[in-house]
Amino acid sequence: MSVGIKATVLDVSIDTVTMSEAVVKLEQFIAEKTPHLVATANAEMVMLAQEDNELAAILANSHLVVPDGAGVVWAIRHQGNTIVERVAGYDLAQNLLLEASKKGYRVFLFGSQPDIVAKAKTMALARYPGLCIVGTKHGFFTAEDEPAIVQTISAAKPDILLAALGVPRQEKWLAKNLEKLGVPICMGVGGTFDVMAGAVKRAPLWMQRTSLEWLFRLLCQPQRAIRMLALPKFALKVMLRKKD
């Protein structure tokens, strides 16, 4: 169900699109007016998919899986594809919001803490004049709340749903409710709202360009250390797979 030239990283299919190609494809999804699931695959997500069959199936059936994260880009280049470009989830979301402000696409922000999603909305409206945010909803809810949340989002008729529930919760929630939501673009965005709200800083541009954003995150958020262990495991697994 993916698009364009694909690369396989530890059995996860990745669309080797550029940022501009990804934005064009997302706008095609909006024009089609049917639900599409979009995933931003980094090394941590790929490693989770090794053990989580549900997540692996969701990624296999997603309409677009972009190479988010230096680890995934490295793995694809390790296979001989030297032209692959990193399409960071945060940057893709910002490009999408920019296009939405220009073309009138309707946006719903879902997830994160109540104050964070509210501030993310405020910052987005200030940064992208003309942006139409048709609703927000925080990410603290129970299974009993889900039908009402789905109804609220569906009734708002967004073209774009950005879900910040964390991996793999956001992917599973979107996949489970995709048809009921009826939103052309349903994309998991992880910690994007935290950055938009100013609660978490993005790595300096030079660190992003030199594939050191992971180090910046670790220095700023030491609690991520356990999660970061996935990175060396990922690299080793990729190298061993190539030898096979």
Protein Blocks (a to p, Z undefined) as FASTA:
>chain_A
ZZcjdddeehiacddbdfklmmmmmmmmmmnopacddddddfklmmmmmmmmmlmmmmmm
pcbdcdehjklmmmmmmnopakbccddfklmmmmmmmmmmmnopacddeedjfklmmmmm
mmmmmmmghiacfbdcdfbdcfklmmmmmmmmmmnopabdcddebpaklmmmmmmmmmmn
opabacdehjmmmmmnopaccddfklmmnopmmmmmmmmmmmlmmmmmmmmmmmmmmmmm
mmZZ
